[in-house]
Amino acid sequence: MKTELMVLIVSAVASAFFTLFIRNVLRSAGIGDKPIVTEHSHKAGTPTMGGLGMLMGLLLAAILYRGNQYLVITAFIMLTAAIIGLLDDLLGLKVKEFQKIVRNVSKKPVEIGQLVLGPGEEARAATRKARSDLKALLSEGLVEVVGEAPIKNEVSEGEKILAQLMIALFLVISGTITELGGFYLGIAAVPFIIGGIVGAINAVNLIDGMDGMAAGIILIASASCAAFIGISGGSAGAVPFIVLAGISLGFLVFNRYPASIFMGDTGSFALGAGYATAVMLTDTVYFGVLALSVPIVSVIVSLLHRAGVIRLPVEPLHHTLHYRGMSEKKIVLLYWLITLCVCALGLYFHGAFPA
């Protein structure tokens, strides 16, 4: 128990120290975020790519505890993912276009793109259909343009998935994962490895939209996985989860509301890939998926929105909650609380708490 506590302290302190260092460097370089959500326009200029601080904390922990194979492999995959995420962040520093922000000034609902705006409601004209609808609505005097939102330059969805497949390929080549869910799969584990890495990266990346949300969820989920493994008697397998929890905790010192630095894709890619790697290396698939259920459900909701099954005024779901009037602090606390409750239930049924 003393060793696990020391790993947590070292990871958290190192992450906080390096995040502070990275934040100051980014501020000096004038590298800041350009929010595309209108409610977050006041955050413009906040340093991004803070995931570099967590990564440096991780690497220090990996050097100090290099005898733990689970941690070394997890750290290597996270480094690979962070490099891919960093490239995406650097590309995102350039603005691709400015999208119109429109407000319904009529006394009845109006449809623009996939959205239906009530009287007084605002939204971005983001899709091709929305921009086409905007011209007609402006001519009829039903809406007005109230501002513009900068849209970051980024790679296409196909290119992003291809890059994530490259990350998964590194884990496949390592040959360390042949058993998942209690079943020996051998080469048949490859599609599950790929799906796990790509899925976790996108889940964490999507949930990284409010101060402290992604880091807090990974902190809770990782700590819960470490407890799950500890109960099962596998202390060595708990180490990568403890480090993930530690670097997330250290980052939260500066990323909690109001955040003075964002993790960017550098951080969200690394956390998603690292969490999935640790889950698969230790074969805690069932509990690992359960612990990450909040981001997973968020991804499902977004996919349903993109497929036209449901309609969200702003994607993803947490931005819709904010758009509907719920404060950012309350949304983040709600997501943390749900994650904590889900993990606690999972641990309870695993026998973590006395009946």
MORA-V332097 format. One line per field, one symbol per residue. ss: DSSP state (2 for helix, 1 for strand, 0 for the rest). psi: psi as a letter, one per 30 degrees, with the letter a starting at -180 (. if undefined). burial: + if it has 9 or more other ideal C-beta (glycine too) atoms within 8 Angstrom, else -. A space follows every 10 residues. Layout:
ss: ???
psi: ???
burial: ???
This chain:
ss: 0222222222 2222222222 2222222220 0000000222 2220001000 2222222222 2222000022 2222222222 2222222222 2200111111 1111000001 1100111000 0111000222 2222222220 0011111111 1100002222 2222222222 2222000011 0011022222 2222222222 2222222000 0022222222 2222222222 2200222222 2222222222 2222200000 1002222222 2222222222 2000222222 2022222222 2222220000 0000002222 2220000222 2222222222 2222222220 00000
psi: eeeeeeeeee eeeeeeeeee eeeeeeeefg jllikfkefg fffkfkkagf feeeeeeeee eeeehffjee eeeeeeeeee eeeeeeeeee effkkelkkk klkjglglkk kjbfljklkf lllkieleee eeeeeeeeff gfllkfakkk kkkllleeee eeeeeeeeee eeffgfjfkk ggkkfbfffe eeeeeeeeee eeeeeefifl jfeeeeeeee eeeeeeeeee efgieeffee eeeeeeeeee efefflkkkf klfafeeeee eeeeeeeeee eghheeeeee fgeeeeeeee eeeeeffgel kkekkaefee eeegfkleee eeeeeeeeee eeeeeeeeff gfkk.
burial: ---+--++++ ++++++++++ +++--+---- -+++++++-- +-++-+++++ ++++++++++ ++--+--+-+ ++++++++++ ++-++++++- ++--+---++ ++++++---+ -++-+-+-+- +++++----+ +-++--++-- -++-----+- ++-+-----+ +-++++++-+ ++----+-++ ----+---+- -+++-+++++ ++++++++++ ++++++++++ ++++++++++ +--++-++++ ++++++++++ +++++++-+- ++++++++++ ++++++++++ +++++-++++ ++++++-++- ++-++----- -+++++++++ +++----+-- ++--++-+++ -+++-+++-+ -----
